[in-house]
Amino acid sequence: MTLNEAVLGQEYVVTGVDTGDDEDMKSFLFSLGCYSGEKITVVDKKRNLVVAIKDARYNIDPELASAITI
């Protein structure tokens, strides 16, 4: 399932990042620490998702969240 389907507050493990041919998006997610095997938690869902990766929180849009499988 994708990150868009995650339950608030539950910790998940990233199983993959599918950005198609968009290397910039893949590089951006990697720079956030979002890659296979990393733990991720959705902290808030409104228009965008607030996610916790390691000790940081990031605001990502639904398109980006749909590329992250958990």
HTML snippet that shows the backbone in 3Dmol.js (N, CA, C, O; Angstrom):
<script src="https://3Dmol.org/build/3Dmol-min.js"></script>
<div id="view" style="width:600px;height:400px;position:relative"></div>
<script>
const pdb = `
ATOM      1  N   MET A   1       0.843  -1.174   0.000  1.00  0.00           N
ATOM      2  CA  MET A   1       0.000   0.000   0.000  1.00  0.00           C
ATOM      3  C   MET A   1       0.888   1.238   0.000  1.00  0.00           C
ATOM      4  O   MET A   1       2.073   1.159   0.324  1.00  0.00           O
ATOM      5  N   THR A   2       0.316   2.372  -0.361  1.00  0.00           N
ATOM      6  CA  THR A   2       1.103   3.601  -0.419  1.00  0.00           C
ATOM      7  C   THR A   2       0.972   4.380   0.886  1.00  0.00           C
ATOM      8  O   THR A   2       0.132   4.072   1.731  1.00  0.00           O
ATOM      9  N   LEU A   3       1.797   5.366   1.026  1.00  0.00           N
ATOM     10  CA  LEU A   3       1.791   6.185   2.231  1.00  0.00           C
ATOM     11  C   LEU A   3       0.470   6.938   2.404  1.00  0.00           C
ATOM     12  O   LEU A   3       0.086   7.265   3.527  1.00  0.00           O
ATOM     13  N   ASN A   4      -0.222   7.213   1.300  1.00  0.00           N
ATOM     14  CA  ASN A   4      -1.528   7.881   1.377  1.00  0.00           C
ATOM     15  C   ASN A   4      -2.545   7.068   2.166  1.00  0.00           C
ATOM     16  O   ASN A   4      -3.491   7.633   2.715  1.00  0.00           O
ATOM     17  N   GLU A   5      -2.367   5.764   2.232  1.00  0.00           N
ATOM     18  CA  GLU A   5      -3.311   4.873   2.908  1.00  0.00           C
ATOM     19  C   GLU A   5      -2.919   4.576   4.362  1.00  0.00           C
ATOM     20  O   GLU A   5      -3.596   3.800   5.037  1.00  0.00           O
ATOM     21  N   ALA A   6      -1.852   5.177   4.836  1.00  0.00           N
ATOM     22  CA  ALA A   6      -1.348   4.910   6.188  1.00  0.00           C
ATOM     23  C   ALA A   6      -2.301   5.443   7.256  1.00  0.00           C
ATOM     24  O   ALA A   6      -3.010   6.430   7.055  1.00  0.00           O
ATOM     25  N   VAL A   7      -2.292   4.759   8.393  1.00  0.00           N
ATOM     26  CA  VAL A   7      -3.073   5.165   9.559  1.00  0.00           C
ATOM     27  C   VAL A   7      -2.221   6.160  10.360  1.00  0.00           C
ATOM     28  O   VAL A   7      -1.028   5.942  10.570  1.00  0.00           O
ATOM     29  N   LEU A   8      -2.844   7.235  10.796  1.00  0.00           N
ATOM     30  CA  LEU A   8      -2.133   8.244  11.587  1.00  0.00           C
ATOM     31  C   LEU A   8      -1.497   7.640  12.833  1.00  0.00           C
ATOM     32  O   LEU A   8      -2.129   6.865  13.552  1.00  0.00           O
ATOM     33  N   GLY A   9      -0.257   7.998  13.077  1.00  0.00           N
ATOM     34  CA  GLY A   9       0.423   7.593  14.297  1.00  0.00           C
ATOM     35  C   GLY A   9       1.026   6.206  14.279  1.00  0.00           C
ATOM     36  O   GLY A   9       1.766   5.855  15.199  1.00  0.00           O
ATOM     37  N   GLN A  10       0.741   5.409  13.276  1.00  0.00           N
ATOM     38  CA  GLN A  10       1.297   4.055  13.210  1.00  0.00           C
ATOM     39  C   GLN A  10       2.615   4.077  12.453  1.00  0.00           C
ATOM     40  O   GLN A  10       2.729   4.707  11.402  1.00  0.00           O
ATOM     41  N   GLU A  11       3.610   3.384  12.999  1.00  0.00           N
ATOM     42  CA  GLU A  11       4.917   3.327  12.356  1.00  0.00           C
ATOM     43  C   GLU A  11       4.925   2.249  11.277  1.00  0.00           C
ATOM     44  O   GLU A  11       4.439   1.138  11.492  1.00  0.00           O
ATOM     45  N   TYR A  12       5.471   2.582  10.135  1.00  0.00           N
ATOM     46  CA  TYR A  12       5.584   1.659   8.998  1.00  0.00           C
ATOM     47  C   TYR A  12       7.036   1.592   8.563  1.00  0.00           C
ATOM     48  O   TYR A  12       7.861   2.416   8.959  1.00  0.00           O
ATOM     49  N   VAL A  13       7.331   0.599   7.741  1.00  0.00           N
ATOM     50  CA  VAL A  13       8.653   0.477   7.132  1.00  0.00           C
ATOM     51  C   VAL A  13       8.484   0.684   5.632  1.00  0.00           C
ATOM     52  O   VAL A  13       7.627   0.061   5.006  1.00  0.00           O
ATOM     53  N   VAL A  14       9.297   1.552   5.065  1.00  0.00           N
ATOM     54  CA  VAL A  14       9.259   1.813   3.630  1.00  0.00           C
ATOM     55  C   VAL A  14       9.741   0.561   2.906  1.00  0.00           C
ATOM     56  O   VAL A  14      10.840   0.069   3.164  1.00  0.00           O
ATOM     57  N   THR A  15       8.910   0.047   1.994  1.00  0.00           N
ATOM     58  CA  THR A  15       9.299  -1.138   1.228  1.00  0.00           C
ATOM     59  C   THR A  15       9.803  -0.777  -0.162  1.00  0.00           C
ATOM     60  O   THR A  15      10.430  -1.599  -0.831  1.00  0.00           O
ATOM     61  N   GLY A  16       9.535   0.435  -0.592  1.00  0.00           N
ATOM     62  CA  GLY A  16      10.019   0.861  -1.893  1.00  0.00           C
ATOM     63  C   GLY A  16       9.604   2.276  -2.218  1.00  0.00           C
ATOM     64  O   GLY A  16       8.707   2.847  -1.597  1.00  0.00           O
ATOM     65  N   VAL A  17      10.285   2.828  -3.215  1.00  0.00           N
ATOM     66  CA  VAL A  17       9.969   4.163  -3.715  1.00  0.00           C
ATOM     67  C   VAL A  17       9.857   4.043  -5.223  1.00  0.00           C
ATOM     68  O   VAL A  17      10.841   3.743  -5.900  1.00  0.00           O
ATOM     69  N   ASP A  18       8.654   4.279  -5.756  1.00  0.00           N
ATOM     70  CA  ASP A  18       8.410   4.138  -7.184  1.00  0.00           C
ATOM     71  C   ASP A  18       8.128   5.512  -7.783  1.00  0.00           C
ATOM     72  O   ASP A  18       6.994   5.989  -7.762  1.00  0.00           O
ATOM     73  N   THR A  19       9.170   6.137  -8.314  1.00  0.00           N
ATOM     74  CA  THR A  19       9.029   7.462  -8.907  1.00  0.00           C
ATOM     75  C   THR A  19       9.043   7.404 -10.424  1.00  0.00           C
ATOM     76  O   THR A  19       9.091   8.438 -11.091  1.00  0.00           O
ATOM     77  N   GLY A  20       9.001   6.194 -10.967  1.00  0.00           N
ATOM     78  CA  GLY A  20       9.060   6.061 -12.421  1.00  0.00           C
ATOM     79  C   GLY A  20      10.407   6.532 -12.923  1.00  0.00           C
ATOM     80  O   GLY A  20      11.449   6.094 -12.437  1.00  0.00           O
ATOM     81  N   ASP A  21      10.382   7.431 -13.904  1.00  0.00           N
ATOM     82  CA  ASP A  21      11.620   7.961 -14.482  1.00  0.00           C
ATOM     83  C   ASP A  21      12.060   9.269 -13.840  1.00  0.00           C
ATOM     84  O   ASP A  21      13.024   9.884 -14.296  1.00  0.00           O
ATOM     85  N   ASP A  22      11.376   9.701 -12.797  1.00  0.00           N
ATOM     86  CA  ASP A  22      11.670  10.985 -12.157  1.00  0.00           C
ATOM     87  C   ASP A  22      12.810  10.837 -11.149  1.00  0.00           C
ATOM     88  O   ASP A  22      12.580  10.589  -9.966  1.00  0.00           O
ATOM     89  N   GLU A  23      14.029  10.992 -11.634  1.00  0.00           N
ATOM     90  CA  GLU A  23      15.214  10.846 -10.776  1.00  0.00           C
ATOM     91  C   GLU A  23      15.311  11.968  -9.744  1.00  0.00           C
ATOM     92  O   GLU A  23      15.845  11.754  -8.655  1.00  0.00           O
ATOM     93  N   ASP A  24      14.801  13.166 -10.070  1.00  0.00           N
ATOM     94  CA  ASP A  24      14.837  14.279  -9.118  1.00  0.00           C
ATOM     95  C   ASP A  24      13.989  13.963  -7.889  1.00  0.00           C
ATOM     96  O   ASP A  24      14.398  14.231  -6.760  1.00  0.00           O
ATOM     97  N   MET A  25      12.797  13.388  -8.117  1.00  0.00           N
ATOM     98  CA  MET A  25      11.916  13.040  -7.005  1.00  0.00           C
ATOM     99  C   MET A  25      12.554  11.942  -6.157  1.00  0.00           C
ATOM    100  O   MET A  25      12.513  11.994  -4.928  1.00  0.00           O
ATOM    101  N   LYS A  26      13.136  10.958  -6.816  1.00  0.00           N
ATOM    102  CA  LYS A  26      13.787   9.862  -6.095  1.00  0.00           C
ATOM    103  C   LYS A  26      14.959  10.385  -5.266  1.00  0.00           C
ATOM    104  O   LYS A  26      15.142   9.977  -4.119  1.00  0.00           O
ATOM    105  N   SER A  27      15.739  11.271  -5.834  1.00  0.00           N
ATOM    106  CA  SER A  27      16.872  11.872  -5.134  1.00  0.00           C
ATOM    107  C   SER A  27      16.392  12.713  -3.953  1.00  0.00           C
ATOM    108  O   SER A  27      17.007  12.692  -2.887  1.00  0.00           O
ATOM    109  N   PHE A  28      15.303  13.449  -4.134  1.00  0.00           N
ATOM    110  CA  PHE A  28      14.738  14.269  -3.065  1.00  0.00           C
ATOM    111  C   PHE A  28      14.296  13.390  -1.896  1.00  0.00           C
ATOM    112  O   PHE A  28      14.618  13.683  -0.744  1.00  0.00           O
ATOM    113  N   LEU A  29      13.562  12.316  -2.185  1.00  0.00           N
ATOM    114  CA  LEU A  29      13.099  11.417  -1.128  1.00  0.00           C
ATOM    115  C   LEU A  29      14.278  10.774  -0.402  1.00  0.00           C
ATOM    116  O   LEU A  29      14.259  10.631   0.821  1.00  0.00           O
ATOM    117  N   PHE A  30      15.291  10.393  -1.153  1.00  0.00           N
ATOM    118  CA  PHE A  30      16.486   9.802  -0.542  1.00  0.00           C
ATOM    119  C   PHE A  30      17.165  10.809   0.384  1.00  0.00           C
ATOM    120  O   PHE A  30      17.664  10.437   1.446  1.00  0.00           O
ATOM    121  N   SER A  31      17.185  12.082  -0.014  1.00  0.00           N
ATOM    122  CA  SER A  31      17.819  13.112   0.821  1.00  0.00           C
ATOM    123  C   SER A  31      17.058  13.327   2.127  1.00  0.00           C
ATOM    124  O   SER A  31      17.639  13.772   3.117  1.00  0.00           O
ATOM    125  N   LEU A  32      15.752  13.011   2.134  1.00  0.00           N
ATOM    126  CA  LEU A  32      14.957  13.100   3.357  1.00  0.00           C
ATOM    127  C   LEU A  32      15.172  11.886   4.260  1.00  0.00           C
ATOM    128  O   LEU A  32      14.775  11.890   5.424  1.00  0.00           O
ATOM    129  N   GLY A  33      15.801  10.858   3.715  1.00  0.00           N
ATOM    130  CA  GLY A  33      15.984   9.619   4.470  1.00  0.00           C
ATOM    131  C   GLY A  33      14.889   8.619   4.187  1.00  0.00           C
ATOM    132  O   GLY A  33      14.723   7.652   4.930  1.00  0.00           O
ATOM    133  N   CYS A  34      14.139   8.836   3.125  1.00  0.00           N
ATOM    134  CA  CYS A  34      13.020   7.962   2.755  1.00  0.00           C
ATOM    135  C   CYS A  34      13.483   6.955   1.702  1.00  0.00           C
ATOM    136  O   CYS A  34      13.498   7.254   0.508  1.00  0.00           O
ATOM    137  N   TYR A  35      13.856   5.767   2.157  1.00  0.00           N
ATOM    138  CA  TYR A  35      14.300   4.697   1.265  1.00  0.00           C
ATOM    139  C   TYR A  35      13.934   3.360   1.895  1.00  0.00           C
ATOM    140  O   TYR A  35      13.566   3.306   3.068  1.00  0.00           O
ATOM    141  N   SER A  36      14.030   2.300   1.137  1.00  0.00           N
ATOM    142  CA  SER A  36      13.632   0.971   1.601  1.00  0.00           C
ATOM    143  C   SER A  36      14.302   0.620   2.921  1.00  0.00           C
ATOM    144  O   SER A  36      15.506   0.804   3.103  1.00  0.00           O
ATOM    145  N   GLY A  37      13.476   0.104   3.842  1.00  0.00           N
ATOM    146  CA  GLY A  37      13.972  -0.319   5.139  1.00  0.00           C
ATOM    147  C   GLY A  37      13.877   0.748   6.217  1.00  0.00           C
ATOM    148  O   GLY A  37      14.026   0.440   7.399  1.00  0.00           O
ATOM    149  N   GLU A  38      13.634   1.987   5.837  1.00  0.00           N
ATOM    150  CA  GLU A  38      13.559   3.085   6.817  1.00  0.00           C
ATOM    151  C   GLU A  38      12.163   3.155   7.430  1.00  0.00           C
ATOM    152  O   GLU A  38      11.169   2.902   6.750  1.00  0.00           O
ATOM    153  N   LYS A  39      12.090   3.497   8.706  1.00  0.00           N
ATOM    154  CA  LYS A  39      10.808   3.633   9.390  1.00  0.00           C
ATOM    155  C   LYS A  39      10.216   5.004   9.105  1.00  0.00           C
ATOM    156  O   LYS A  39      10.931   6.003   9.032  1.00  0.00           O
ATOM    157  N   ILE A  40       8.873   5.034   8.944  1.00  0.00           N
ATOM    158  CA  ILE A  40       8.172   6.281   8.635  1.00  0.00           C
ATOM    159  C   ILE A  40       6.824   6.275   9.350  1.00  0.00           C
ATOM    160  O   ILE A  40       6.173   5.235   9.448  1.00  0.00           O
ATOM    161  N   THR A  41       6.411   7.429   9.843  1.00  0.00           N
ATOM    162  CA  THR A  41       5.136   7.579  10.535  1.00  0.00           C
ATOM    163  C   THR A  41       4.410   8.786   9.983  1.00  0.00           C
ATOM    164  O   THR A  41       5.008   9.853   9.839  1.00  0.00           O
ATOM    165  N   VAL A  42       3.122   8.641   9.668  1.00  0.00           N
ATOM    166  CA  VAL A  42       2.310   9.780   9.256  1.00  0.00           C
ATOM    167  C   VAL A  42       1.786  10.438  10.525  1.00  0.00           C
ATOM    168  O   VAL A  42       1.049   9.821  11.295  1.00  0.00           O
ATOM    169  N   VAL A  43       2.164  11.681  10.737  1.00  0.00           N
ATOM    170  CA  VAL A  43       1.816  12.412  11.945  1.00  0.00           C
ATOM    171  C   VAL A  43       0.511  13.178  11.776  1.00  0.00           C
ATOM    172  O   VAL A  43      -0.253  13.321  12.731  1.00  0.00           O
ATOM    173  N   ASP A  44       0.246  13.678  10.556  1.00  0.00           N
ATOM    174  CA  ASP A  44      -0.958  14.467  10.297  1.00  0.00           C
ATOM    175  C   ASP A  44      -1.339  14.341   8.831  1.00  0.00           C
ATOM    176  O   ASP A  44      -0.475  14.220   7.961  1.00  0.00           O
ATOM    177  N   LYS A  45      -2.644  14.371   8.564  1.00  0.00           N
ATOM    178  CA  LYS A  45      -3.160  14.328   7.194  1.00  0.00           C
ATOM    179  C   LYS A  45      -4.205  15.427   7.043  1.00  0.00           C
ATOM    180  O   LYS A  45      -5.237  15.415   7.713  1.00  0.00           O
ATOM    181  N   LYS A  46      -3.933  16.343   6.184  1.00  0.00           N
ATOM    182  CA  LYS A  46      -4.924  17.356   5.804  1.00  0.00           C
ATOM    183  C   LYS A  46      -4.825  17.446   4.298  1.00  0.00           C
ATOM    184  O   LYS A  46      -5.105  16.467   3.607  1.00  0.00           O
ATOM    185  N   ARG A  47      -4.440  18.573   3.779  1.00  0.00           N
ATOM    186  CA  ARG A  47      -4.205  18.673   2.333  1.00  0.00           C
ATOM    187  C   ARG A  47      -2.950  17.884   1.974  1.00  0.00           C
ATOM    188  O   ARG A  47      -2.931  17.148   0.987  1.00  0.00           O
ATOM    189  N   ASN A  48      -1.917  18.040   2.772  1.00  0.00           N
ATOM    190  CA  ASN A  48      -0.667  17.309   2.608  1.00  0.00           C
ATOM    191  C   ASN A  48      -0.467  16.379   3.793  1.00  0.00           C
ATOM    192  O   ASN A  48      -1.251  16.403   4.741  1.00  0.00           O
ATOM    193  N   LEU A  49       0.569  15.566   3.747  1.00  0.00           N
ATOM    194  CA  LEU A  49       0.882  14.667   4.848  1.00  0.00           C
ATOM    195  C   LEU A  49       2.103  15.185   5.587  1.00  0.00           C
ATOM    196  O   LEU A  49       3.071  15.634   4.972  1.00  0.00           O
ATOM    197  N   VAL A  50       2.053  15.119   6.890  1.00  0.00           N
ATOM    198  CA  VAL A  50       3.227  15.412   7.707  1.00  0.00           C
ATOM    199  C   VAL A  50       3.756  14.058   8.155  1.00  0.00           C
ATOM    200  O   VAL A  50       3.054  13.291   8.814  1.00  0.00           O
ATOM    201  N   VAL A  51       5.008  13.772   7.788  1.00  0.00           N
ATOM    202  CA  VAL A  51       5.588  12.476   8.103  1.00  0.00           C
ATOM    203  C   VAL A  51       6.825  12.653   8.971  1.00  0.00           C
ATOM    204  O   VAL A  51       7.537  13.653   8.872  1.00  0.00           O
ATOM    205  N   ALA A  52       7.065  11.668   9.818  1.00  0.00           N
ATOM    206  CA  ALA A  52       8.269  11.643  10.648  1.00  0.00           C
ATOM    207  C   ALA A  52       9.193  10.565  10.114  1.00  0.00           C
ATOM    208  O   ALA A  52       8.822   9.396  10.009  1.00  0.00           O
ATOM    209  N   ILE A  53      10.398  10.983   9.783  1.00  0.00           N
ATOM    210  CA  ILE A  53      11.444  10.073   9.325  1.00  0.00           C
ATOM    211  C   ILE A  53      12.662  10.366  10.181  1.00  0.00           C
ATOM    212  O   ILE A  53      13.152  11.495  10.222  1.00  0.00           O
ATOM    213  N   LYS A  54      13.138   9.349  10.856  1.00  0.00           N
ATOM    214  CA  LYS A  54      14.234   9.507  11.823  1.00  0.00           C
ATOM    215  C   LYS A  54      13.808  10.537  12.852  1.00  0.00           C
ATOM    216  O   LYS A  54      12.765  10.361  13.481  1.00  0.00           O
ATOM    217  N   ASP A  55      14.567  11.600  13.049  1.00  0.00           N
ATOM    218  CA  ASP A  55      14.246  12.604  14.065  1.00  0.00           C
ATOM    219  C   ASP A  55      13.669  13.878  13.463  1.00  0.00           C
ATOM    220  O   ASP A  55      13.663  14.914  14.128  1.00  0.00           O
ATOM    221  N   ALA A  56      13.186  13.833  12.231  1.00  0.00           N
ATOM    222  CA  ALA A  56      12.692  15.031  11.556  1.00  0.00           C
ATOM    223  C   ALA A  56      11.273  14.825  11.047  1.00  0.00           C
ATOM    224  O   ALA A  56      10.818  13.696  10.864  1.00  0.00           O
ATOM    225  N   ARG A  57      10.584  15.939  10.821  1.00  0.00           N
ATOM    226  CA  ARG A  57       9.242  15.902  10.244  1.00  0.00           C
ATOM    227  C   ARG A  57       9.242  16.668   8.931  1.00  0.00           C
ATOM    228  O   ARG A  57       9.883  17.709   8.797  1.00  0.00           O
ATOM    229  N   TYR A  58       8.505  16.126   7.964  1.00  0.00           N
ATOM    230  CA  TYR A  58       8.442  16.728   6.638  1.00  0.00           C
ATOM    231  C   TYR A  58       6.996  16.810   6.182  1.00  0.00           C
ATOM    232  O   TYR A  58       6.169  15.972   6.541  1.00  0.00           O
ATOM    233  N   ASN A  59       6.703  17.824   5.393  1.00  0.00           N
ATOM    234  CA  ASN A  59       5.393  18.020   4.800  1.00  0.00           C
ATOM    235  C   ASN A  59       5.495  17.602   3.334  1.00  0.00           C
ATOM    236  O   ASN A  59       6.226  18.224   2.563  1.00  0.00           O
ATOM    237  N   ILE A  60       4.764  16.548   2.943  1.00  0.00           N
ATOM    238  CA  ILE A  60       4.835  16.080   1.560  1.00  0.00           C
ATOM    239  C   ILE A  60       3.436  16.045   0.954  1.00  0.00           C
ATOM    240  O   ILE A  60       2.448  15.828   1.656  1.00  0.00           O
ATOM    241  N   ASP A  61       3.366  16.259  -0.344  1.00  0.00           N
ATOM    242  CA  ASP A  61       2.066  16.270  -1.010  1.00  0.00           C
ATOM    243  C   ASP A  61       1.619  14.846  -1.354  1.00  0.00           C
ATOM    244  O   ASP A  61       2.432  13.922  -1.348  1.00  0.00           O
ATOM    245  N   PRO A  62       0.325  14.669  -1.655  1.00  0.00           N
ATOM    246  CA  PRO A  62      -0.202  13.323  -1.939  1.00  0.00           C
ATOM    247  C   PRO A  62       0.462  12.637  -3.130  1.00  0.00           C
ATOM    248  O   PRO A  62       0.573  11.411  -3.145  1.00  0.00           O
ATOM    249  N   GLU A  63       0.906  13.404  -4.132  1.00  0.00           N
ATOM    250  CA  GLU A  63       1.577  12.796  -5.278  1.00  0.00           C
ATOM    251  C   GLU A  63       2.885  12.150  -4.862  1.00  0.00           C
ATOM    252  O   GLU A  63       3.209  11.045  -5.297  1.00  0.00           O
ATOM    253  N   LEU A  64       3.625  12.834  -4.028  1.00  0.00           N
ATOM    254  CA  LEU A  64       4.888  12.292  -3.518  1.00  0.00           C
ATOM    255  C   LEU A  64       4.612  11.088  -2.605  1.00  0.00           C
ATOM    256  O   LEU A  64       5.326  10.086  -2.659  1.00  0.00           O
ATOM    257  N   ALA A  65       3.589  11.193  -1.783  1.00  0.00           N
ATOM    258  CA  ALA A  65       3.231  10.102  -0.873  1.00  0.00           C
ATOM    259  C   ALA A  65       2.796   8.850  -1.628  1.00  0.00           C
ATOM    260  O   ALA A  65       3.003   7.734  -1.152  1.00  0.00           O
ATOM    261  N   SER A  66       2.196   9.031  -2.798  1.00  0.00           N
ATOM    262  CA  SER A  66       1.756   7.873  -3.579  1.00  0.00           C
ATOM    263  C   SER A  66       2.931   7.091  -4.166  1.00  0.00           C
ATOM    264  O   SER A  66       2.756   5.941  -4.569  1.00  0.00           O
ATOM    265  N   ALA A  67       4.120   7.687  -4.223  1.00  0.00           N
ATOM    266  CA  ALA A  67       5.296   7.011  -4.735  1.00  0.00           C
ATOM    267  C   ALA A  67       5.988   6.155  -3.665  1.00  0.00           C
ATOM    268  O   ALA A  67       6.884   5.370  -3.975  1.00  0.00           O
ATOM    269  N   ILE A  68       5.565   6.315  -2.407  1.00  0.00           N
ATOM    270  CA  ILE A  68       6.206   5.609  -1.293  1.00  0.00           C
ATOM    271  C   ILE A  68       5.331   4.427  -0.887  1.00  0.00           C
ATOM    272  O   ILE A  68       4.186   4.610  -0.474  1.00  0.00           O
ATOM    273  N   THR A  69       5.869   3.220  -1.004  1.00  0.00           N
ATOM    274  CA  THR A  69       5.121   2.028  -0.589  1.00  0.00           C
ATOM    275  C   THR A  69       5.603   1.589   0.784  1.00  0.00           C
ATOM    276  O   THR A  69       6.788   1.649   1.111  1.00  0.00           O
ATOM    277  N   ILE A  70       4.618   1.140   1.578  1.00  0.00           N
ATOM    278  CA  ILE A  70       4.911   0.716   2.945  1.00  0.00           C
ATOM    279  C   ILE A  70       4.389  -0.673   3.164  1.00  0.00           C
ATOM    280  O   ILE A  70       4.533  -1.222   4.256  1.00  0.00           O
TER     281      ILE A  70
END
`;
const viewer = $3Dmol.createViewer("view");
viewer.addModel(pdb, "pdb");
viewer.setStyle({}, {cartoon: {color: "spectrum"}});
viewer.zoomTo();
viewer.render();
</script>
